[in-house]
Amino acid sequence: MASAGKFDGVDFSQVDIQHLTPELRQLGQGFRCVRGEFVTYWKQGRIQREADAHLCQCWIVRVQDALVGYITLLADKLQVENTLLVQEGVKYRTFPAVKIGLLAVDRRTKGLGIRLVEWAIDYVITEVTPIIGVRFITVDALYDSEVEPAYDVSGFYEKLGFEFADPNETLPPAHPYRTMYLDLKVLIEALALEKRDEDQV
Ligand SMILES: CC(C)(COP(=O)(O)OP(=O)(O)OC[C@H]1O[C@@H](n2cnc3c(N)ncnc32)[C@H](O)[C@@H]1OP(=O)(O)O)[C@@H](O)C(=O)NCCC(=O)NCCS
């Protein structure tokens, strides 16, 4: 996770995020990630295949000719035990969501994971929620108990405000991930207010 050498001096907090196009698929030869399977997903074409099959959309970050990170988004349904929105008069236990599918950054970068997730939140709020009902962003946060210590990425998402769909889940989880969600309501409403103020000027 610490930066070392190659990308020192790059400010990833504002870096451009590009939609994956056929020309960008050739990038990624030198991509290095703390989890090798995420290099394989890219190099062996899993992401490209899923994008071609309309199962996800993928965005990437490059520094010159080097791929340094990618994120995929897809439609999802958040399922919870509690009636999360009962105070709003909504008794459902499943809710429309957009899911972060695959997220990975080059291990020589710093701050890029946060940049990609914050970008995704902003993108969903500005581009998706005005045209289709989406209340949550979800993620199946990788939890690998086969390594010592266990690889648990949930702390990264907690820093961004995500909560556990099942906070009482016993560890290690039954699947190699823990489902988490971010409630978009406050952010959606703040954006609507901002737009209203702009329109009044
Ligand atoms: C998870 C991942 C995308 C995070 O990206 P990153 O660029 O390393 O994260 P950032 O540099 O933006 O770090 C943001 C903060 O989260 C923290 N963080 C990163 N991984 C963490 C983890 N597993 N647990 C707790 N905190 C974590 C960082 O220490 C940093 O904290 P700081 O701001 O206080 O220093 C990256 O580690 C990665 O590619 N991992 C392998 C693939 C993976 O696990 N993907 C997620 C699948 S759900």
PDBQT file of the ligand as one rigid body, heavy atoms in Angstrom, charges set to zero:
ROOT
HETATM    1  C1  LIG A 301      -8.237  -1.879  -1.232  1.00  0.00    +0.000 C 
HETATM    2  C2  LIG A 301      -7.415  -0.929  -2.086  1.00  0.00    +0.000 C 
HETATM    3  C3  LIG A 301      -8.168  -0.588  -3.367  1.00  0.00    +0.000 C 
HETATM    4  C4  LIG A 301      -7.196   0.342  -1.261  1.00  0.00    +0.000 C 
HETATM    5  O1  LIG A 301      -6.564   1.281  -2.064  1.00  0.00    +0.000 OA
HETATM    6  P1  LIG A 301      -5.317   2.148  -1.565  1.00  0.00    +0.000 P 
HETATM    7  O2  LIG A 301      -4.954   3.062  -2.673  1.00  0.00    +0.000 OA
HETATM    8  O3  LIG A 301      -4.311   1.243  -0.983  1.00  0.00    +0.000 OA
HETATM    9  O4  LIG A 301      -5.945   2.980  -0.425  1.00  0.00    +0.000 OA
HETATM   10  P2  LIG A 301      -5.566   4.481  -0.122  1.00  0.00    +0.000 P 
HETATM   11  O5  LIG A 301      -4.087   4.711  -0.312  1.00  0.00    +0.000 OA
HETATM   12  O6  LIG A 301      -6.508   5.358  -0.856  1.00  0.00    +0.000 OA
HETATM   13  O7  LIG A 301      -5.822   4.433   1.425  1.00  0.00    +0.000 OA
HETATM   14  C5  LIG A 301      -6.896   5.001   2.009  1.00  0.00    +0.000 C 
HETATM   15  C6  LIG A 301      -6.879   4.709   3.471  1.00  0.00    +0.000 C 
HETATM   16  O8  LIG A 301      -7.418   3.399   3.689  1.00  0.00    +0.000 OA
HETATM   17  C7  LIG A 301      -6.495   2.631   4.449  1.00  0.00    +0.000 C 
HETATM   18  N1  LIG A 301      -6.596   1.243   4.054  1.00  0.00    +0.000 N 
HETATM   19  C8  LIG A 301      -6.231   0.691   2.889  1.00  0.00    +0.000 A 
HETATM   20  N2  LIG A 301      -6.485  -0.634   2.933  1.00  0.00    +0.000 NA
HETATM   21  C9  LIG A 301      -6.996  -0.892   4.160  1.00  0.00    +0.000 A 
HETATM   22  C10 LIG A 301      -7.456  -2.070   4.825  1.00  0.00    +0.000 A 
HETATM   23  N3  LIG A 301      -7.412  -3.262   4.245  1.00  0.00    +0.000 N 
HETATM   24  N4  LIG A 301      -7.956  -1.950   6.095  1.00  0.00    +0.000 NA
HETATM   25  C11 LIG A 301      -7.991  -0.759   6.708  1.00  0.00    +0.000 A 
HETATM   26  N5  LIG A 301      -7.563   0.385   6.127  1.00  0.00    +0.000 NA
HETATM   27  C12 LIG A 301      -7.088   0.310   4.887  1.00  0.00    +0.000 A 
HETATM   28  C13 LIG A 301      -5.140   3.232   4.156  1.00  0.00    +0.000 C 
HETATM   29  O9  LIG A 301      -4.225   2.933   5.177  1.00  0.00    +0.000 OA
HETATM   30  C14 LIG A 301      -5.481   4.706   4.089  1.00  0.00    +0.000 C 
HETATM   31  O10 LIG A 301      -5.603   5.233   5.376  1.00  0.00    +0.000 OA
HETATM   32  P3  LIG A 301      -4.949   6.663   5.743  1.00  0.00    +0.000 P 
HETATM   33  O11 LIG A 301      -5.614   7.653   4.802  1.00  0.00    +0.000 OA
HETATM   34  O12 LIG A 301      -5.326   6.854   7.168  1.00  0.00    +0.000 OA
HETATM   35  O13 LIG A 301      -3.503   6.527   5.470  1.00  0.00    +0.000 OA
HETATM   36  C15 LIG A 301      -6.003  -1.542  -2.426  1.00  0.00    +0.000 C 
HETATM   37  O14 LIG A 301      -5.336  -1.868  -1.235  1.00  0.00    +0.000 OA
HETATM   38  C16 LIG A 301      -6.085  -2.761  -3.318  1.00  0.00    +0.000 C 
HETATM   39  O15 LIG A 301      -6.030  -2.641  -4.532  1.00  0.00    +0.000 OA
HETATM   40  N6  LIG A 301      -6.208  -3.950  -2.706  1.00  0.00    +0.000 N 
HETATM   41  C17 LIG A 301      -6.264  -5.214  -3.454  1.00  0.00    +0.000 C 
HETATM   42  C18 LIG A 301      -7.591  -5.454  -4.095  1.00  0.00    +0.000 C 
HETATM   43  C19 LIG A 301      -8.743  -5.361  -3.116  1.00  0.00    +0.000 C 
HETATM   44  O16 LIG A 301      -8.686  -5.812  -1.979  1.00  0.00    +0.000 OA
HETATM   45  N7  LIG A 301      -9.832  -4.751  -3.600  1.00  0.00    +0.000 N 
HETATM   46  C20 LIG A 301     -11.050  -4.577  -2.855  1.00  0.00    +0.000 C 
HETATM   47  C21 LIG A 301     -11.985  -5.656  -3.181  1.00  0.00    +0.000 C 
HETATM   48  S1  LIG A 301     -13.558  -5.407  -2.380  1.00  0.00    +0.000 SA
ENDROOT
TORSDOF 0
